Amino acid sequence: MILLEGIIFLKEDLKVFEIHKEVGKLFEKSKFNYIKGKLYYKKKYNEDENIEAEIEAEIRKYYHLKDDLCFATLIFENKSNDDEIESFEVIYENIKDDIKQIRKVFYLGEDKQDIYDNMRIEKIIFIKDEYAKFILNKSYSLIYDIKNYMRELIFKVMSFKANKDWFKKELPENIEIKQDRKYLEVFGLDFSHLSSIIFDRNEKSKLGDLYERLESAQNCNDLDLKEIQKLIPKSNWQKYFSDINISEKISNIKTIEYNNIKLSNEETIKRLLNDINQLRNKIAHNNLYIKNDFYNNLNRKVNFLKEWIDYALEYLHSNILENTKERIYNNLNNQENELIKTIDNLIIVISTYYNVKGNKINSLKKIEFFNKKTRCLRQIKFYINLKKRIMNNEVELGEDDILNHVETLKKLIKNIKNCPKFEYREDEQIFLEEEF
């Protein structure tokens, strides 16, 4: 298996063993040895099973087809014959530090090119890198996940907080969507578009009114600052995202990722998305020149963004749920209201008489009264569940049904009150389901 392959451009005609020596100068601090005219690396990475990694540098010299120039190919090849070494991933995980050392030599930055000044090599250009392939493939799944995380966040925030035609009305003008992907809406957008949707100012229609107000004013006294501010285009972050209480998570990003640089919440998330997008471009364009810490860097940034998105979605969901409960409760008719209040009274009675808190209705079986009155226990379960269904709009009850339920509940409450109280110690408290 070829691990790394490059082209060596020579300053003069050299013999192959001389080229090996020149290349060897680049690896003086590595674990490569110069043996019998070749660069050679050997490492045992599993003492128990006697498994070794053997990497040999193969150099072949060629002449230019027209000029007198000569060059050579440099191939680092895995020579191990063990059946257990079936992929680069196995090799990499065991000798990754040494592989990284090799790559550092070849991916020299412009500021380090003077390393060749005192050598008979002009430069080395990489044309194949299995490490880069392995890391880029591994990194793609991170981009896939975070892109869909972002799409979900944007879709939910905009769907619940903007108008129903938000994808047509709230989309920045600089986003162009391919015709065959328009029906997918936000799920058909590229990663770079997602940041634009959140942060780019997109109320272009207001600019005409703003210019008109400014042009018609004779002096500053003719302008109402608050009215002018209303006409300034806003981003979707300002309108729909900034009030989501996520400061704690963003503070963690600023502290750990950006060393407490003074950034606003908006600037922090924008910068994080931009960093991820730049790394994503290297994956999309199959860039071999990636740093050794590429995956760890991307993984850290993606995890920061995921934490923020999870927190934001949880906050959004709790607000939606609270708003939904309130609206449903406000829309209940008088009979439904009475039924809900009677069920709440049942819960209060049980809590008061039997020291019940929280959830786990089946724990009531511990009480002798409920063991004997299994029908009573079933009724309690039924009515607590009925309250959930009413508050979730899952059931429709007629007026007669509601009256019958209220009468049954009153009898049930009376039976419970007439029973002897049951005292629990603090560590024996039982719990009653009340959430919906």
N, C-alpha and C positions, 0 to 999 in steps of 0.2 A: 504494500500500500504506500503510495506517494503521500507524504505529509506536507511537504513544502517544495515548491519549485520556483527557480528564478533564473534570470539571464544575467550573466556577468559580462560587462563591457570592459575590455582590457585596453590599457594604454600602449601595450607592446605585445609582440608575439611571445607567448610563454608556453613552456611544456606543461603537461597536465599536472605533474607532481609539483611544479612551481606554483601553479594556480591554487592547488590544495594548501600550500604553505601560506600564500597570500591570504586566502580565505581564513586559514587557521588563526591569523593574527587578530581577526575580529572576534575570535572565540577563546582568547587567552584566559578569560575569567570564568568560562563555562566548564561543564563537565565533559566536553568533547576532548578526545585525545587524537593526536596525529600518529597513526600506526601504519607502517608499510606504505607510506605515500598517500594515505587517505585519512579523512576525518571520520572518527568512529565514536559512537556513544553506546554504552551498555549499562543497564540498571536492572537489578533484581527487585521487583516490587511486591513479590509474594514469596516470603521465605519458606512457608509451609509447603506450598505446591511447586516451589522452584520455578516460578514463572518470571521471565526476564523480558525487558524491552530492549531491542537492538535497533539503533538508527544509524544508518551509514550515509555519508555524503558522497554522492556519485557526481563526478564532473566530466563533461565531454566537451572537447574543443571543436569549434567550427570556424571556417573562413567565410568572409563576405563573398557573395556571388560576383561582384564587380570590382570592389576595391580590395586593398591589401589588409583591410581591417580584420581582426579576429575577435571572436567572443566565445563564451562557453555557457553551457547549461549547468545549473547546480540543483541537484535533486536530493532532498533528505527523504530517505525511504525507510519504512519499517521493515526490518528483516526477520522479525520474530516469526517462528513457525508454529507456535502454540495454537491449537484449535480454539482455545478460550479467548484469544485476542481476535475477535471477529469484527470489531468496529473501532473507529477512531475514538469514540466515547470511552471505551475501556482503557485505551492507551492514555488518553488525555487525563482521565481522572487519577491515574497513577503516576504520571510523569509531567503533570501540567506545569509545575514550576520550571522545569527544564525546557519545556516547549516554549514557554513565555520568554525565557532567556534567549532562545534562538531567534524568536520573532523580533525582539528588541534590536538585534543586530541589523536585521533587514529593513525594518521600518524606521529608518533614521529620519528625523525631521530635518528641514532645511538648515537649521542652525548647527547640525551635527555632521553635515556633509564633508567638512574639512578633515574628517577621519581618513578620507582617501588620499589626502595630499601627499603623504609619504609612502603611498602604496603604488603598486603597478596595476591596480584595479581602478577604473574610472568610476564605476557605480554598479550596483546590483538592483535589478528590478524584479519584484515578485510577480509571477503570473498564475500561481496556484497556491492555495493555502487551505488545507483541510481544517485547520483550527478555526479560521474565519467562517468556513462553511458550517462547521459544527455549532459555533456560537450564534451565527445568524439564524440558523434553523431553530435553535433553542429559543432565541429571542422573539421569533415571529409570534409564538403563542402568547407572549406577554402583550404584544401590540394588538393582537386579535381580541384578547380579553378586555383590555382597557378601552379600546375603541367602542366596543359594545356597551361597556359600563357607562361611558360618556353619552352614547346615544340614548341609553335608558334614562339617564338623569335629565338630559335636555327634553326628551319626549314627555316625561312625567311632569317636570316643573312647568313647561310651556302649556301642556294640555290642561293642567289643573289651575294655572294661574293667569294665562293669557286667554285671548278669545279663541273660538273653535277653528278659525281660519289662520291661526298663527303662522303656519308654515308658508303661507302665501304673503301675509302682511308683515311679519316680523323678521323676515330673512334679509340680511344685508345684501345690497345690490352687487357686491363684488363676488358673490357665490354663484357660479354657473353650474347647473346640474345637467348631466347628459339626459337626453330625451327619454331613453329607455330605462332610466333609473328614477324618474320623477315620481312614479307611483309609490316608490319605497319611502318617500319623504326623508325624514332624518336618518333612516337606516340605509339610505343609499348615498350618504355623503362621505367624503374622505375625511381623514383625521384632522387635516389642517382646517377644514370647513367648520369643524365642531367648535374650535376656539373662536372663530369669526362670529358664529351664531351668538355666542355668549357675550363677547367683549366689543364687537364693532358697533358703532352708533348707526342706527338704521331707520331713523324717522326722517327721511329726506324730504317728505312732503311738508314738514314744518319749516323748512329753510326759507321758502318763498315768503311766508308771513313774517319771519324774523327779519329778512332783508328789507321788506317793505316798511316795517316799523322803524328800523334804524335809519333808512333813507329819508323817511318823512319827518323825522324828528329835527327840530331847529336847534335844540340844545338838550343837555342832560335832563333838565326838568320835564321835558316832554316824554320821557321814558319811565315806565313802571318796571322796576328791576324784577319784581316777582313775576310779572307777565312775560318779560323777556326770557327769564330762566325757564318758564314753562315751554317756550318755543325752541329751546336748545335741544337738538336730537339726543336721545339717551340710548344706551346699550341695553340689551336684555339683562345683563348683570345688574344694572342699576334699577331696572323695573321689576325683575322677578327673582333674582338670585341673591342679591345683597342682604335681604332681610332674613335669609335662612341662617339660623344661629349655629355657625360652624367655626367661630373664632378660635376655639380651643384646638381643633385639628389643624387649622392654618398656622397657628402659633407654633405647633410642633414642627411643621414643615420649615418655617422660617428659622427656627432654632437649629435644627439638625442639618437641613439641606443647604441653607443659605447663610449660615453662621450669623444669625441675628441681624442681617442687613435690614435697614429700615425700609420695609416694603409694606404697602397696604394689603389688605386681604385680596383685593382684585389683582394687584400686581404680582402677588405670590403665586396664585393659581395660574395666571397668564404666563408667568415665567416657567412654571413647572410644565405646562402644556407645550410651550415652545421647546424646552429641553427634550422632552419625549419625542416631539415631532422631528427634531433634528436627528435623533438616534434612529427613529423610524425610517427616515429617508435613507440612511446607510443600509438598512435591511432591504428596503424596496429596490434600491439601485445596486444591490449585490456588491457593496463596497468591501474590498479585501483589506483596505488599510484601516482596520479597527484596532483600538487599544486593547491591551490584555484584560483590563477591568470593564470592558464594554458591557457584558451581561450583568455583572453585579451593579453597575451604575444604573442601567436601565431598570433592573428589577427593583432597586431601592426607590427610584422615582415613581415607578408604576404602583408600588405598594402604598406610598404616601398618597397618591391620587385616589387609589381605591378606598383607603380609609376615609378620606374626605367625602367621596361620593356616597359610601355606605352611611356615614353620619348624616349627610344632607338628605338622603332618601328616607332615612328613619325619621328625621325631623319633619320632613314634608308629609310623610304618611301619618304621623301623630296629629298634625294640624288638620289634615283632610278628615281623619277619623273623628276628631273632636267636632269639627264643623258639621260633618254628616250627622252625628248624634244629635247635635243641637237643632238642626233643621228638621230631622225626623220627629224629635220630641215636640217641637213647636207646631208641627202639622198634625199631631194626634187629635182626634175628636174627644169630646167629653167622656164618652164611655171608655175609650181606649186609655185615656188618662187615669180614670178611676181604677181600671184593671192594673195598670203599671204601679200605681200607688199602693194597691192592696198587696201586690207581689212584694214590693219594697217593704211593706209592713211585716209580711211573713219573714223576710230575711232579718229584719230588726228583732223580731220576737225570738227567733232561733238564736241569733247572736247574743241576745240579752240573757236568755234562759239557759243556754248551754255553752256559753263562752266560746262561740264559734267565730273564726275570722278567716278571711281569704277564700281558699278553694278546697277541693276534694270532698264532695258531698257524700261519698261512700263511707267516709269516716264516721258519719252519724250512726252507722250500724253498731259502733262501739257502745252506744248508749242503750241501756236495757229497754227503754220505752220504744225506740225505733226498731229494735230487734223484734219486738212483739207486734208492732204496727207496721209491717212491711208495706202495706198499701199507703200508709201515711208517708213513708220515705219515697215511694214512687211518685206520689203527688207533688212532693217538694221538688224533686228532680224535674218533673214535667213543667211546673210553673216557672222555675228559674230558666229553663230552656225556652219556654214560651216567651218570656220577656226578651231574651236575646233575639228570637225570631221576629218579634214585633218591631224592635229597635233596628233591625236590619232589613225591614220591609220584606220579609220572607213569607208572611202569612196574612191572609185576609179573614177577619172575623166579623160575623154578623152581630147585630145588636142583641139578639136572644142568646147567642153563644157567650158574649161578654158578660151578660147578666148572670148566666149559670155559673161561669168561672168565678165571678166575684163572690157569689153565695157559697160556692164550694171552698174558696179560700178563707172566708170568714169562719166557716165551721172548722176548718183545719187549724186556724190560728187559735180558736177557742179551745180545741182539744189539747194543743201544745201548752197553752197557759194553765190548763187544769192539771197538768202532770207535775209531779215533784221535780224541783230543780236538780240539775246534775252538776256537781262542782268538779272541775279539772284542776290539776296542778299546772303551773306555768309550762312545764316541759311536756304536758300531755294535751296541749291545745289542738283542736281539730279545725279544719278549714272548710269554708263553704264557697262554692263558685259563685262569683257575682259579676265577673267581667263579661263583656260582650263586644 
